[in-house]
Amino acid sequence: MTEGQIRKRITASFNEVSHGARLTTGISFLPGDAEDAVKLVLNASAIGKAPKDHLNMQEGSAAFEAWALLIHTHCGFCVQLGAAEDAFPLAPPYHGHYGRFLYRAMKFSEQYSGWFSLSDPLKACVNAFRVWLCGRKFCNNYPTKKPKAGTSLEYQVETAFAECKYGKEKLTSLSAQSGILLEKDSIYHQLPVGLFEGEKRQENSVFTYGKSAIDLWGLTADGIAIYELKARNRMVGILTELMFYANYMYDLYVPRNTIQPMPAEDQKGRKITDTGILRGYNSLYDGYCNGRFTTIHAAMLTDELHPLITPDVIELMNTGHSSIRYYDLRYVLRQDNCPCISGHI
């Protein structure tokens, strides 16, 4: 098949699920090694190797996990991931969008190897990254200041769930309906997701950091619940964001490996206790030290999900890792863009 024929076949299958659904531009869809396989080829911007103008992982042509899941679920294709020639050589240093891309490709290819694979050149790069990751020590970054106030709709909804009494109760109730049993008063927001080799310094960063953060999170008896929030924003890239955050949180807080969380301490080694700044981080760190966490609960929290993200897609996601569970949680937005939460109608 030609690329045009592949696009036409995938689009037809998507339209059986949702009329008008389209494929993203910026990804080449080529014939795979077998009749039932398709190859997704990403350009340099999508993997973080362009000179500038890197795409965020949730943007259409960078969100390879999302497209792979949708194509396999709705079309039945096996999927292979590759990179365009202008993206090579894929070599160190592993920084920013590029480091995060290799981590994502490594995790996705490990967890869905039955139907997803990497091209030989990309596989070699991911294997080199894996060796590098296993041979060094890495740490995270924790909250060091209060979240910056915003004016966006998603920020307003996030704040309602994280800081309003009734919003917390609503999120606790929504979570419980899906089997996520949050502990009382354990909902927080804006958890940083940086990764650094050795110590937290800009030149040591492996992933993007600064504004990169998990929208909402909480604690269960033996796990961590994370929430990727969208408000009037139906996008397939929510799958990519959520899966990256889930794997990051698992690697950081569940096993004992080369990636370990840092204690929240000042320059003199004294424990930081300002709850307004840390927003529950000390509970995360203490839980890690006590070996408390075994499971990551990762939920999409939306008023409306992209129509191609069906229950079958979420079921497929949940075949990847026995200790990471994915969920679809819905809330209602009023016409004035406030979430409908008990006591705040």
Buried (B, 14 or more C-beta within 10 A) or exposed (E): BEBEEBBEBBBEBBEEBBEEBEBBEBBBBBBBEEEEBBBBBBBBBBBBBBEEEBBBBBBBBBBBBBBBBBBBBBBEBBBBBBBBEEBEEBEEEBBBBBBBBBBBBBBBBBBBEEBBBBBEBBBEBBEBBBEBBEEEEBBBBBBEEEBEEEEEBBBBBBBBBBEBEBBBBBBBEBBEEBEBBBEEEBBBBBBBBBBBBEEBEEEBBBBBBEEBBBBBBBBBEEBBBBBBBBBEBBBBBBBBBBBBBBBBBBBBBBEEEBBBBBBBEEEEEEEBEEEEBBBBBBBBBEBBEEEBBBBBBBBBBBBBBBBBBBEEBBEBBBEBBEEBBBBBBEBEBEEEEBBEBEEBE
